[in-house]
Amino acid sequence: MTVKKLNFVRFALVGKDSYYETVKESVQHYFESNAISPYANASMWFKTGVMLALFFLPYALIVSGIADSSGFFFFGMWFLMGLGMVGIGTSVMHDANHGTYSANRKVNNLIGHILEVIGGYAVTWKIQHNVLHHTYTNVSGLDDDIDSIVLLRFSPQQPRYWFHRYQYLYAWFFYMLMTLYWMTVKDFQNAVRYKQRDLLTKQKVTLKQALLRISIFKLGYYAYIMLLPILISDMPWYFVVAGFLVMHLTAGLILSCIFQPAHILESSGFAAPVETEGKSKMEDSWAIHEVANTANFAPNNRFLTWFIGGLNFQIEHHLFTEVCHVHYRKLAPIVKSITESYGIPYHQAPTFRNALLEHARMLKKLGRA
């Protein structure tokens, strides 16, 4: 697929009394009238501790040998670590790398580096997620979240092959491999690709620095997550490797099932740039494009909202990335009311199950239409 420069596509301009200006003013009024900070509150800091403990306490039991009492208990600890990865990814790292813990950038950067501890690399993650996905949601060729492997077709603008007819069945297997792929080769691939697109430069990182840091972080990650348990615990090395896979397959599947039903749906717009006077432009403004390509789910499920970092409120997240997710539930009625008053569809599935079924239907449609 041809790589496009980020300055190649422009969104329509917004006016003074536009939808986005109205919704921003209403959200700002909510925080000011209630004397609430848009950053993390006490409950967010408490949850941060819980999510870190969900990952590191089972790990401590594994390396200490306490989890060696039975294979069931041993693999159960790796499963919990997989849940911990999900919690850290959605509730800790995600908010920190969006800068929503604190107005102090150093605090956000420090917490954001927890991503390297669980095997990732913050710089390439920020480019893929913050820059590309949040700017060009569902725009094929620009949103790396939908430009996946050839076996998966996530957009009507992407080539369709015969095997895509069955992707609604086999996609879930590849979803399980998501974090495993990320922790092995994807960061290296992205570093090279983003250098070619002049995106590393904007992060003030050279390709040589990025590759060196990724290599060091990966070596450190695999040393503590696999080598140390093999050397210290009494379990066979292949049990450790199997446990490592359990952790990643668990995290990959859950994370994919959180993010995919928010964008890959029949209700999504999937608008493509229009060529005008030699330039590629989007017909809608950025905010309207985001709402058209994003959907919420399970708004009344308090536990799910807590565990997945409010990412079931994706519309609010995409419009207000600078707001900590603990506020999304209260912002949702405000955003919904204004969105509908402008005649803009506000897509929302009542339950997580409904969202997954809608996503599966879209996978099937993309494979056959």
Helices and strands as residue ranges (DSSP letters): G 6-8, E 9-12, H 19-33, H 42-64, G 66-69, H 71-87, I 88-93, H 94-97, H 105-112, H 114-117, H 122-125, I 126-133, H 134-135, G 162-166, H 167-176, H 178-181, I 182-186, H 187-196, G 201-203, H 207-222, I 223-227, H 228-232, H 237-259, G 260-262, E 274-276, E 279-285, H 286-292, E 296-297, H 302-307, H 314-319, G 325-327, H 328-341, E 348-349, H 352-368
